Amino acid sequence: MYNSIIQAECVTLKELNHLFIDLEYKKVLNKNLNLYRSRSYNQKNKKYLQYDEVKEALKLMDKSKLKYIYLVGKDPLTHSDFNQILRLSLTYAPVTIYSDGNCINDKKARFLKRVEDEGTNEIIFKIFINHYDEKINDERATRGSYRKAIHAINSLNKYGFNPILAILKSKEDNETELKEGFKELGKKFKFETEEINFCIIPQVKSNNTEEPTQPENTNYENIELDCKSSRLLTKNGVYTCPILANDYRGRSGANLKDFSKKCYLETAECRQCIAHATNIFTNNWITD
């Protein structure tokens, strides 16, 4: 009998160089990107990663191979143990913080600069923003999100950080036009943007029900996918990609001591990564 089922391509983790730590516990549906999650840091609620759990997980990492640690979630800075986790992470590797900018102001940026100066590893910020036009941005996200992101970028820039714009690109956007728009915007408040300041994240609607299809004539060995060099640590286990947190198709195992190095590119998000043909969430300017 003819089998019409298409086997999703399998890729293997080459080396765990990038570790994402999810400091939020519950994924919700966002109209743009399901990387955003609701937050609840009530001390009675232990459904999010605790400091001690992060500490034990990091002990399992090989410092010599770890290039970056990423603190992710809607805004990891709201975690009750954020400062402790940040300082601990900086003893292992440079830290990249993904944030919507909601909690970053002049005072916070000044404090974070002092934390960075305590050691030798740097702190990098990736600030989520949808569009250089305020109206378009807030229509895609939430009202006021544009001004919060811009305020965060200005505050970080003031204290010597060089924030990266994590741009949530919709299908209607032209990447070149987006970058040019942000460059012109940056000139208005003396924030000079170069190619390194752009992290383009293709939009994948969370309600996408389209069946995955196997791309034709794709050489997966030549595509730099995040899942080849990174894993995401969450309260619920280890996942292959930040955007697949809490999706059973992206689960690799229970902890960093015992997880699978293989993953199958079977989701719409995986197809978007393949089409993007380079790393999306990891810092891809690193050279070996």
QUIGI-V247635 format. One record per residue. SS is DSSP state (@ for helix, = for strand, . for the rest). OMEGA is omega in radians with two decimals (NA if undefined). Layout:
# QUIGI-V247635
<<SS,OMEGA> <SS,OMEGA>>
This chain:
# QUIGI-V247635
<<.,-3.09> <.,3.14> <.,-3.08> <.,-3.11> <.,3.12> <.,3.13> <.,3.10> <.,-3.14> <.,3.11> <=,3.05> <=,-3.06> <=,3.06> <.,-3.13> <.,-3.13> <.,-3.11> <.,-3.13> <.,-3.06> <=,3.14> <=,3.04> <=,3.10> <=,-3.09> <=,-3.11> <.,2.98> <.,-2.92> <.,-3.01> <=,3.13> <=,3.08> <.,-3.14> <.,3.06> <.,-3.04> <.,3.12> <.,-3.02> <.,-3.09> <.,2.98> <.,3.10> <.,3.13> <=,3.07> <=,-3.14> <.,3.07> <.,-3.09> <.,3.02> <.,-3.05> <.,3.11> <.,-3.10> <.,-3.08> <.,-3.12> <.,3.07> <.,-3.11> <.,3.08> <.,3.13> <@,-3.11> <@,3.11> <@,3.09> <@,-3.13> <@,3.14> <@,3.13> <@,-3.11> <@,3.10> <.,-3.13> <.,-3.08> <.,3.05> <.,-3.08> <.,-3.09> <.,-3.13> <.,-3.07> <.,-3.11> <.,-3.12> <=,2.93> <=,-3.12> <=,3.05> <=,-3.00> <=,-3.08> <.,3.12> <.,2.99> <=,-3.08> <@,-3.13> <@,-3.14> <@,3.11> <.,-3.07> <.,3.14> <.,-3.03> <@,-3.08> <@,3.11> <@,-3.12> <@,3.12> <@,-3.13> <@,3.10> <@,-3.11> <@,-3.12> <@,3.08> <.,3.14> <.,-3.02> <.,2.98> <=,-3.06> <=,3.03> <=,-3.12> <=,3.01> <=,-3.08> <=,3.02> <.,3.09> <.,-3.04> <.,-3.06> <.,-3.09> <.,3.06> <.,-3.09> <@,-3.11> <@,-3.11> <@,3.13> <@,3.12> <@,3.11> <@,-3.12> <@,3.07> <@,3.08> <@,3.11> <@,3.13> <@,-3.09> <@,3.12> <.,-3.10> <.,-3.09> <.,-3.12> <.,-3.08> <.,3.03> <=,3.11> <=,3.14> <=,2.99> <=,-3.05> <=,3.14> <=,3.05> <=,-3.04> <.,-3.00> <.,3.11> <.,3.08> <.,-3.05> <@,-3.10> <@,-3.14> <@,3.14> <@,-3.06> <@,3.04> <@,-3.12> <@,-3.12> <.,3.10> <.,-3.13> <.,3.13> <.,-3.09> <@,3.14> <@,-3.09> <@,3.10> <@,3.14> <@,3.14> <@,3.11> <@,3.12> <@,3.13> <@,3.12> <@,-3.13> <@,3.14> <@,-3.13> <@,-3.12> <@,-3.08> <.,2.97> <.,3.05> <.,3.09> <.,-3.02> <.,3.10> <=,3.13> <=,3.07> <=,-2.98> <=,3.11> <=,-3.01> <=,3.07> <.,-3.12> <.,-3.12> <.,-3.05> <.,2.98> <.,-3.03> <@,-3.14> <@,3.13> <@,3.10> <@,-3.12> <@,3.13> <@,3.12> <@,3.13> <@,3.09> <@,3.10> <@,3.10> <@,-3.12> <@,-3.14> <@,-3.11> <@,3.12> <.,2.99> <.,3.04> <.,-3.08> <.,-3.12> <.,3.03> <.,-3.09> <@,-3.12> <@,-3.12> <@,-3.11> <=,3.00> <=,-3.08> <=,3.14> <=,-3.14> <=,-3.13> <.,3.01> <.,-3.11> <.,-3.08> <.,3.13> <.,-3.13> <.,-3.11> <.,-3.13> <.,-3.13> <.,3.11> <.,3.08> <.,-3.13> <.,3.11> <.,-3.11> <.,3.03> <.,3.12> <.,3.09> <.,-3.05> <@,3.13> <@,-3.07> <@,-3.14> <.,3.13> <.,3.13> <.,-3.14> <@,-3.07> <@,3.09> <@,-3.07> <.,-3.05> <=,3.00> <=,3.13> <=,3.08> <=,3.10> <=,3.07> <.,-3.06> <.,3.13> <=,-3.10> <=,-3.13> <=,-3.05> <.,-2.99> <.,3.14> <@,-3.06> <@,3.14> <@,3.11> <.,3.14> <.,3.01> <.,-3.04> <@,-3.13> <@,3.14> <@,-3.08> <=,-3.11> <=,-3.11> <=,-3.05> <=,-3.09> <=,-3.09> <.,3.09> <.,-3.07> <=,3.11> <=,-3.10> <.,3.06> <.,-3.14> <=,3.03> <=,-3.10> <=,-3.10> <.,-3.00> <.,-3.10> <.,3.07> <@,3.10> <@,3.10> <@,-3.14> <@,3.11> <@,3.09> <@,3.13> <@,3.14> <@,3.13> <@,3.00> <.,3.03> <.,3.12> <.,3.11> <.,-3.02> <.,-3.13> <.,3.11> <.,-2.99> <.,3.09> <.,-3.13> <.,3.05> <.,-3.12> <.,NA>>
